[in-house]
Amino acid sequence: MTLQVAVVGSGPAGCYTAQALLKALPGARITLVERLPVPFGLVRYGVAADHQGTKSVTRQFERVLSHPDVTFVGNVEVGTDVSLEVLRSSFDAVVIATGLDRDRRLGIPGEELPGVVASGRVTRWANGHPDACPAPPLLGRSAVVIGNGNVAIDVVRLLAKSPSDFAGSDLPAVVASALAAARIEEIVLVGRRGVDQARFDPAMVKELTRIGGATFDIPSISTAAVSPHAVSLRHLGEHQPRGDRVTVRFRFGWSPLRIEGDARVEKVVFADSTGAEHSVATETVVSAIGFAGPAALVPDEAPAESGRLDAGLYCVGWARRGPRGTIPEARTDARHVAGVVAADLKGRGPIPGRADPYRCFAALPATDLAGWHAIDRHERATAADGRVRNKITDRRALLRLARPHLNHLEGEPA
Ligand SMILES: Cc1cc2nc3c(=O)[nH]c(=O)nc-3n(C[C@H](O)[C@H](O)[C@H](O)COP(=O)(O)OP(=O)(O)OC[C@H]3O[C@@H](n4cnc5c(N)ncnc54)[C@H](O)[C@@H]3O)c2cc1C
């Protein structure tokens, strides 16, 4: 009997796990089960629309999905459409690669006010995620972004850029028009720690100089501060475009205390290290302080280093390590966990009397790789001038494109 492995989630961790399993377990069949009709997780729905170079990793993932021993099963949410128990009884091993999409909360008064939104919600919307697009975030002329990591800088770029700065991106048209209508004039980026402890990649700061019509207000940074962050910010201060369309202010060492407002957010109050309060008037607050675990299908907050949760059950990527790490780190993690899965399966072999794995999807409106390729072709063919694709943001429209191409999922080979 052929070894059958299900990988739940087709983001970087899922795709790299499939790739590593193809090498470690030649002849085994790998099935990627994805809740959306489209693959690639945060590469499609998190990585910034203007970072197409990073998104090009999907070419590698396409080769994995097109491998004859790999099957993509889209539009199936494990835990809702099919239970984890049924999946485990249908496959010799199940690897959970579902990532984490629950935003961490600030935990301060006023967080519920209209106009306060978490970065995950903003970046999913900006990437055309079908769950985020029906309701755009409430944007005003001014925004405070709380956080000091790369995602915070992604949000600043998104809010600060003019429509023409998005040439060559896949920013959806609905997002571009909402941003243009908001006409954001001021963005204040606030980090709790000092400049030397900031988490963003200095290269991300350098990239800000390319935003047309922006001025950057950088606090004076002591020459004793020699971290790459301090150097990159000093450089930005000295080589900035000094436009009059939007001003981006950096503030460090301020902790958010409360958000105030009546019908919507009006200001955020911060405290510095001396306890002095600083109030920033704003119409929008974006908190970019990360994501929260554990993943829905992973019972343990801190799964084992091996990735093994139980006999035949594993987790990988953000679902295993928490919401930290980049796409290359997902590859390292996937290779490690795939090695554990392969060693276990080589020792144990297929589950005796296991059901035909594809029977558990038979009654579901699943989509397949041909369906994703139909969506992909349509998005590329209908791209507006200056865009690489016209991202479909409506789930029903995605399904309309994907379903007619559905080939019956194959039964288990003899
Ligand atoms: C806004 C943002 C920007 C980023 N930018 C970069 C960058 O520029 N460069 C970089 O290297 N890294 C970047 N990262 C980090 C990178 O995206 C992650 O390291 C990587 O995506 C984690 O991979 P993953 O497969 O664990 O999770 P994900 O990418 O989240 O993939 C999880 C997949 O599982 C699916 N899924 C979830 N639940 C279920 C279920 N129950 N059943 C079936 N399927 C399910 C999801 O739909 C998704 O497709 C960014 C992260 C964010 C949040």
The ligand as a Gaussian input file, in Angstrom:
#p B3LYP/6-31G(d) Opt

LIG

0 1
 C        1.991000      40.621000       7.044000
 C        3.132000      39.645000       6.910000
 C        4.166000      39.902000       6.019000
 C        5.219000      39.007000       5.910000
 N        6.229000      39.283000       5.029000
 C        7.278000      38.429000       4.914000
 C        8.331000      38.705000       3.992000
 O        8.316000      39.722000       3.287000
 N        9.357000      37.810000       3.905000
 C        9.395000      36.665000       4.674000
 O       10.340000      35.869000       4.569000
 N        8.408000      36.389000       5.566000
 C        7.355000      37.236000       5.700000
 N        6.358000      36.970000       6.591000
 C        6.434000      35.725000       7.372000
 C        5.955000      34.518000       6.543000
 O        4.763000      34.876000       5.898000
 C        5.775000      33.307000       7.454000
 O        7.064000      32.931000       7.929000
 C        5.182000      32.093000       6.725000
 O        4.096000      32.438000       5.904000
 C        4.676000      31.060000       7.742000
 O        4.237000      29.948000       6.989000
 P        3.123000      28.932000       7.476000
 O        2.987000      27.969000       6.344000
 O        3.468000      28.413000       8.820000
 O        1.768000      29.774000       7.650000
 P        0.831000      30.481000       6.589000
 O        1.624000      31.167000       5.538000
 O       -0.124000      31.298000       7.380000
 O        0.018000      29.293000       5.880000
 C       -1.011000      28.609000       6.548000
 C       -2.003000      28.057000       5.523000
 O       -2.912000      27.166000       6.191000
 C       -4.240000      27.408000       5.741000
 N       -5.151000      26.959000       6.803000
 C       -5.346000      27.545000       8.012000
 N       -6.227000      26.819000       8.742000
 C       -6.589000      25.760000       7.978000
 C       -7.479000      24.654000       8.187000
 N       -8.138000      24.473000       9.340000
 N       -7.639000      23.749000       7.179000
 C       -6.969000      23.898000       6.007000
 N       -6.108000      24.930000       5.759000
 C       -5.915000      25.844000       6.734000
 C       -4.269000      28.920000       5.507000
 O       -5.336000      29.311000       4.650000
 C       -2.888000      29.136000       4.885000
 O       -2.933000      28.938000       3.485000
 C        5.273000      37.835000       6.716000
 C        4.235000      37.586000       7.620000
 C        3.174000      38.482000       7.714000
 C        2.062000      38.190000       8.697000

